[in-house]
């Protein structure tokens, strides 16, 4: 039996072969190590890429299970809400939604779960410090390899956009008020026109009573007749004040009304001014349907358009001066067309008249009337306002949709 510690006695050829085998094996191991280092480097790069693409993305990523619990989130979501990732893990996403938006989230969550396409919604989120931020959420359903369903959310902080939107809405409201206040002087003049004749009639009735009393011929019939005249004219003046007061009331609720009723209100306000300036206004009404709209908003638009037509007619000195209002009805809409015979809008400014503060009235114009009118029609009445030249003057066309969904 050979000694276990005995060194094998290899021949020179065998030794060389073993040496070559070991060297080949060493080379193979070095190649494998190089491949492992390359694979490790690629893995590191992939992890780094994942970190920047997912964890450091400019938007928030969250994954929810079917119960609405957060199973995964990135660092951006953690920073937005002010919690650590571990504090978000397996917490209901509803815990971080503003209480007034819980119902909206619940309804949208049902859409998320039942749609194979991305669904979006705007939801307010509550941060760890109690502050609230607006988030635009895009959600999509994903089915895992084990058939489990989860919802993948992408959240973008839109608080700044919302703030700018609110500021823009405030500016629009200020423009609306500015437009109304800009016409206040003209309105006072119109009230004076409306009241001049009733006041004269009331004065004559009072003078009649005083004269008959001085002559001792005042009887009950004369008192009754003159009292009726005075009362009728006071009621007329009171109705006029109501029309003007309603015109300056903001945000009146929608009411079911016919366009003809709106035009009647407009004529109660500016009709006397048109008559005093010898401008005739004709109405062709082919409309029988009613609309649920902000009546005062349409009144303001028509006052602006008719007042502009009056000013254009006075500037052109055309006779006879006319304004024609046509009300037509289609299956889907009611169309108002207001045309004058003042010569039309010059072609070089017809596209500019809608711009804010652009005016053809020199020092007397604000340049807001038409701009505000189109804003009101589009944003409050959800219709359209267009204009063009036709025959001997300018025409303004207001289209109001019957369908409540379009309004």
Secondary structure, DSSP 8 states (H G I E B T S, - for coil): ---TT------HHHHHHHHHHHHHHHHHHHHHHHHHHHHHHHHHHHHHHHIIIIIT-SSEEEEEETTSBEEEE-HHHHHHHT--HHHHTT-BGGGGB-GGGHHHHHHHHHHHHH-SS-EEEEEEEE-TTS-EEEEEEEEEEEE-TTS-EEEEEEEEE-HHHHHHHHHHHHHHHHHHHHHHHHTHHHHHHHHHHHHHHHHHHHHHHHHHHHHHHHTT---HHHHHHHHHHHHHHHHHHHHHHHHHHHHH-SS---EEE-HHHHHHHHHHHHHHHHHHTTEEEEEEE-----EEE-HHHHHHHHHHHHHHHHHHHHHHT-SSEEEEEEEEE-SSEEEEEEEE-S----TTTTTTTTSTT--SSGGG--S-HHHHHHHHHHHTS--EEEEEEETTEEEEEEEEES-GGG-
